[in-house]
């Protein structure tokens, strides 16, 4: 069970690295425009804010990776649980204020990983 939980934690971390790349480097590029359903003018106007948001996603990914590789299992559990909760809160806030699909793309995988982590 811990293998599956850690695999899902790694998936959530990888998603947040992907979000970092999208928001920091691809925001005004065709892929970023398509994924975030932005026009080029709106994307250019919000690029600095998106880059800042991407940086925070990178911090979430870094925390999850830290938890995956920490040698003390009890502390690793606490690290992973904390950062998964941060992702869930951020995803819930994003779903409530920006777009409901954030709940499914960001919060749901983190919630599933957290449940499996607690069950492991």
C-alpha positions as CSV (number, residue, x, y, z in Angstrom):
1,X,0.0,0.0,0.0
2,X,2.8,2.4,0.8
3,X,4.2,1.9,-2.7
4,X,0.9,2.9,-4.3
5,X,0.6,5.9,-1.9
6,X,4.1,7.0,-2.7
7,X,3.5,6.5,-6.4
8,X,0.5,8.9,-6.2
9,X,2.5,11.4,-4.2
10,X,5.1,11.3,-7.0
11,X,2.3,11.8,-9.6
12,X,1.1,14.9,-7.7
13,X,4.6,16.2,-7.5
14,X,5.1,15.6,-11.3
15,X,1.8,17.4,-11.9
16,X,3.0,20.4,-10.0
17,X,6.3,20.5,-11.9
18,X,4.2,20.4,-15.1
19,X,2.1,23.3,-13.7
20,X,5.4,25.2,-12.9
21,X,6.5,24.8,-16.5
22,X,3.1,25.8,-17.9
23,X,2.8,28.9,-15.8
24,X,6.4,30.1,-15.8
25,X,7.6,29.2,-19.3
26,X,4.6,28.4,-21.5
27,X,1.9,30.8,-20.3
28,X,2.0,32.9,-23.5
29,X,2.9,30.0,-25.8
30,X,0.3,28.0,-27.8
31,X,0.1,25.2,-25.3
32,X,-0.3,27.5,-22.3
33,X,-2.9,29.6,-24.1
34,X,-4.9,26.4,-25.0
35,X,-4.7,24.8,-21.6
36,X,-5.7,27.9,-19.6
37,X,-8.1,29.1,-22.3
38,X,-6.5,32.6,-22.5
39,X,-6.0,35.0,-25.3
40,X,-2.6,36.3,-26.0
41,X,-3.3,39.8,-24.6
42,X,-4.7,38.5,-21.4
43,X,-1.8,36.1,-21.1
44,X,0.8,38.8,-21.6
45,X,-0.9,41.0,-19.1
46,X,-1.0,38.2,-16.4
47,X,2.4,36.5,-17.2
48,X,4.2,37.8,-14.1
49,X,1.3,36.7,-11.9
50,X,1.3,33.3,-13.6
51,X,5.1,32.9,-13.2
52,X,4.7,33.6,-9.4
53,X,1.9,31.0,-9.2
54,X,4.2,28.6,-11.1
55,X,6.9,29.1,-8.6
56,X,4.6,28.2,-5.7
57,X,3.6,25.0,-7.6
58,X,7.3,24.2,-7.7
59,X,7.6,24.6,-4.0
60,X,4.7,22.2,-3.5
61,X,6.5,19.7,-5.8
62,X,9.7,20.1,-3.9
63,X,8.1,19.5,-0.6
64,X,6.4,16.3,-1.9
65,X,9.7,15.1,-3.3
66,X,11.4,15.9,0.0
67,X,8.8,13.7,1.7
68,X,9.4,10.9,-0.7
69,X,13.1,10.8,-0.1
70,X,13.3,11.6,3.6
71,X,15.0,8.7,5.4
72,X,12.8,8.9,8.6
73,X,9.5,7.2,7.7
74,X,7.5,9.0,10.4
75,X,8.8,12.4,9.5
76,X,8.4,11.6,5.8
77,X,4.8,10.8,6.4
78,X,4.3,14.2,8.1
79,X,6.1,16.1,5.2
80,X,4.0,14.3,2.6
81,X,0.7,14.8,4.5
82,X,1.5,18.5,5.0
83,X,2.2,19.2,1.4
84,X,-0.7,17.1,0.1
85,X,-3.0,19.1,2.4
86,X,-1.5,22.3,1.0
87,X,-2.2,21.1,-2.6
88,X,-5.8,20.2,-1.6
89,X,-6.4,23.6,0.0
90,X,-4.9,25.4,-3.0
91,X,-7.0,23.2,-5.4
92,X,-10.1,23.8,-3.5
93,X,-9.5,27.6,-3.5
94,X,-8.7,27.5,-7.2
95,X,-11.9,25.5,-7.9
96,X,-14.0,28.0,-5.9
97,X,-12.4,31.2,-7.4
98,X,-11.1,30.4,-10.8
99,X,-12.3,27.1,-12.5
100,X,-14.1,24.1,-11.1
101,X,-11.8,21.7,-13.1
102,X,-8.9,22.6,-10.8
103,X,-10.7,20.5,-8.2
104,X,-10.3,17.4,-10.4
105,X,-6.9,18.1,-11.8
106,X,-5.2,19.3,-8.6
107,X,-7.2,18.6,-5.5
108,X,-8.6,15.2,-6.2
109,X,-5.3,13.4,-7.0
110,X,-3.8,14.9,-3.8
111,X,-6.8,13.8,-1.8
112,X,-6.6,10.3,-3.1
113,X,-2.8,10.2,-2.4
114,X,-3.5,11.5,1.2
115,X,-6.1,8.9,1.9
116,X,-3.8,6.1,0.6
117,X,-1.0,7.5,2.6
118,X,-3.1,7.4,5.8
119,X,-4.2,3.8,5.0
120,X,-0.7,2.6,4.3
